[in-house]
Structure formats: C-alpha cells, structure tokens
Amino acid sequence: MDVQHLPVLLAESLELLAPDRGGVYVDATVGLGGHAAALLERAPGARLVGIDQDPAALARAAERLAPFGDRVRLVAGNFFRLRELLAGAGIGQVAGVLADLGVSSLQLETAERGFSFRRDGPLDMRMGPGDLSAADVVNEYAEGELEKIFRDYGEERQARRIARAIVGARAREPLHTTGELKSLIDRVKGREPGGREGRVDPATRVFQALRIEVNRELAGLEGFLEQAVRLLEDEGRLVVISYHSLEDRIVKNTLRDLARGQVDLVTGRPHAESQLIEVLTRKPVRPSEDEVDSNPRSRSGRLRAARRLSAP
Ligand SMILES: C[S@@+](CC[C@H](N)C(=O)[O-])C[C@H]1O[C@@H](n2cnc3c(N)ncnc32)[C@H](O)[C@@H]1O
C-alpha cells in the first residue's frame, strides 16, 4: 500500500534536536522514516538508530532509509526498553533522542490492523507483537474495567453507558470488527452511524482508549523518558511529540521532575548533580495553521524538548 506519512512538526523537531553537532541520534519511533530521513539529509555527520515495535513500519523505514547506507541501523523493539535495545546495538551515550508517539498513517490506514473506525477491520490495534488485542479487551474485560479505560484513557464522558452497551451486545454475540464497535458507539451516543460530533467523530475517544490499553502506551512512557535523558551525552537533546493530553501530561511532568532534580531535605534546595536537563520548551510547540491545513493529523501534535546538562 502506498501510504504517505507526513512527519509532524518536522522543522521544529530538527531545530531542537540540533543534529548538525553530529554523533548518534535515536529515532525511537522511526515509523515510515520521515523524521529520520530529514535528519540524515540535513546533518551529514549524524548517524541514526531507528527503533519501532512494528515490523511492517521497520520494513518501510528500511526502504526509505536505504540511501543513507551504514549511517542507519534499525532495531525492532519497544522503546520502553531503550537502554537495553541500544546496548544490544553496542551503543552507550547518544547525541539526541526523538520520539513521535502514537500511530503512523500506515497503521491507521491498513484496515486489517483495526486501528481506525473509518475502515472496517478486525478489532486488533496491536502496534507490535503483543498478546492482547482490542477484541480481547472489548469481549473479556469486566464492565467496570471498560468504563474506567474509556474514562481514563479516552476522557469519554459517556464511558459508563458505552461499557454497559458493550457488555449487553457481547452477551448475544462477541464484537469482532471496528465497524460493529463504531455502530454501537454511534447508537449509544445517539448519532446516525457515520455522523459527526463537531469535528471529532463520536467513536474517537473509545478507539483511542482501547489503543492505549492494548499497547500499554502510558505505562512505560515515564521510564522511557528517564532512560532517554540518562543516555544523552552533555548537550544532548530529547524531543517528544505527543498527540493527546494524557501523554503530553506525562511528558511535561517527567521532564519537569528531571529538570528540577532531587531536593535536599535540609537546605530545601535541589542537588545540582540531580538536575539532569534544562527544558527548552516552556509551552508545548504546536503545529502552524499551514501545517494543520496540509496535514490534518498534525492538529493535536504537541512537542516538548530538553537539553542534557553537563555534570557540575
Ligand atoms: C507517529 S509514528 C512515527 C512516524 C515517523 N516519525 C515518521 O516520520 O515516519 C509512531 C511509530 O511509533 C511506533 N511506536 C509507538 N509506540 C512504540 C513503542 N512503545 N515502542 C516502539 N515503537 C513504538 C509505532 O509503531 C509507529 O510506527
């Protein structure tokens, strides 16, 4: 399938990663290789390790990044194990880490992956080789658990009603497809199937929540950010793009804590050696109107960046 993925906040990411310094950069979510290719083109002295948990994405990245030859190394795995994945590739410290979180256009637009309510497909939603699928969650989780996931991960106001409707429906027949789940949500929310709630489809929040649960997207994020910061050499850069407020909150709070360091209980001041980074983005960087017009997927993107401080 010829899916194009336009890299989000590309100019801003490169500016903050500052790859002209050269060295090894990690793209922890290499996807279809959009950010990675631009980085390698811009900075001839940079090498890149590209990580993704999705073998289909890595295959596409390999094609796209082939012209850069041995400046690129691709590694399959979950970035929650960043340190281990890099150690396996013989890499200790790095000049920069980029994470462009969430799903790629390839995943969204491949109906069989089951990420999109716009394309009928099996309720899957696994980004990598995990065991749990969206069908398992929808058909096996208790009503209260479903409600909690929809509320916590989807910020869905009708979480209880949707959870109850799913449990009622699956008692007759398990839900197998994205289309079945979408029609159920449309019915509960009182919309015509395919109808819109302003610009956001009524199914958006539940689908987001299921994807987060299936891929445990929030659980390892803080640990990943901490590993990334510790792997950075002096002046190394971390750039993270997130697409929903739950993710962005974790990024914001974790970077703030790593910048603040540990406070001395006696003096009340932070230990300088525990202040690992300076946050470079007081507010998240958002895409311009032009970018949103040409790439609607960028609409919810928020970028935060940090610089590794030298040891005192
Ligand atoms: C938004 S896309 C990245 C697109 C890429 N920046 C580009 O320009 O082509 C996110 C990618 O990150 C991958 N991903 C998401 N969470 C991951 C994780 N925890 N570990 C490894 N890869 C992950 C997804 O499989 C997907 O391919």
The ligand as an SDF file (V2000), in Angstrom:
LIG
                    3D

 27 29  0  0  0  0  0  0  0  0999 V2000
    3.6590    8.5670   14.5960 C   0  0  0  0  0  0  0  0  0  0  0  0
    4.5250    7.1770   14.0480 S   0  0  0  0  0  0  0  0  0  0  0  0
    6.1320    7.7680   13.7030 C   0  0  0  0  0  0  0  0  0  0  0  0
    6.2750    8.3480   12.3420 C   0  0  0  0  0  0  0  0  0  0  0  0
    7.6900    8.7900   11.9860 C   0  0  0  0  0  0  0  0  0  0  0  0
    8.1250    9.8700   12.8410 N   0  0  0  0  0  0  0  0  0  0  0  0
    7.7660    9.2030   10.5310 C   0  0  0  0  0  0  0  0  0  0  0  0
    8.0360   10.3860   10.2510 O   0  0  0  0  0  0  0  0  0  0  0  0
    7.5800    8.3520    9.6600 O   0  0  0  0  0  0  0  0  0  0  0  0
    4.7800    6.3010   15.5250 C   0  0  0  0  0  0  0  0  0  0  0  0
    5.5120    4.9800   15.3530 C   0  0  0  0  0  0  0  0  0  0  0  0
    5.9670    4.6280   16.6440 O   0  0  0  0  0  0  0  0  0  0  0  0
    5.7990    3.2630   16.8550 C   0  0  0  0  0  0  0  0  0  0  0  0
    5.6580    3.0810   18.3050 N   0  0  0  0  0  0  0  0  0  0  0  0
    4.6800    3.5520   19.1040 C   0  0  0  0  0  0  0  0  0  0  0  0
    4.9010    3.1930   20.3910 N   0  0  0  0  0  0  0  0  0  0  0  0
    6.0670    2.4960   20.3860 C   0  0  0  0  0  0  0  0  0  0  0  0
    6.8270    1.8590   21.4080 C   0  0  0  0  0  0  0  0  0  0  0  0
    6.4230    1.8700   22.6920 N   0  0  0  0  0  0  0  0  0  0  0  0
    7.9800    1.2480   21.0590 N   0  0  0  0  0  0  0  0  0  0  0  0
    8.3990    1.2230   19.7550 C   0  0  0  0  0  0  0  0  0  0  0  0
    7.7080    1.7830   18.7450 N   0  0  0  0  0  0  0  0  0  0  0  0
    6.5540    2.4200   19.0500 C   0  0  0  0  0  0  0  0  0  0  0  0
    4.5550    2.8930   16.0690 C   0  0  0  0  0  0  0  0  0  0  0  0
    4.6030    1.5250   15.7030 O   0  0  0  0  0  0  0  0  0  0  0  0
    4.6590    3.8280   14.8640 C   0  0  0  0  0  0  0  0  0  0  0  0
    5.2740    3.2030   13.7620 O   0  0  0  0  0  0  0  0  0  0  0  0
  1  2  1  0
  2  3  1  0
  2 10  1  0
  3  4  1  0
  4  5  1  0
  5  6  1  0
  5  7  1  0
  7  8  2  0
  7  9  1  0
 10 11  1  0
 11 12  1  0
 11 26  1  0
 12 13  1  0
 13 14  1  0
 13 24  1  0
 14 15  1  0
 14 23  1  0
 15 16  2  0
 16 17  1  0
 17 18  1  0
 17 23  2  0
 18 19  1  0
 18 20  2  0
 20 21  1  0
 21 22  2  0
 22 23  1  0
 24 25  1  0
 24 26  1  0
 26 27  1  0
M  CHG  2   2   1   9  -1
M  END
$$$$
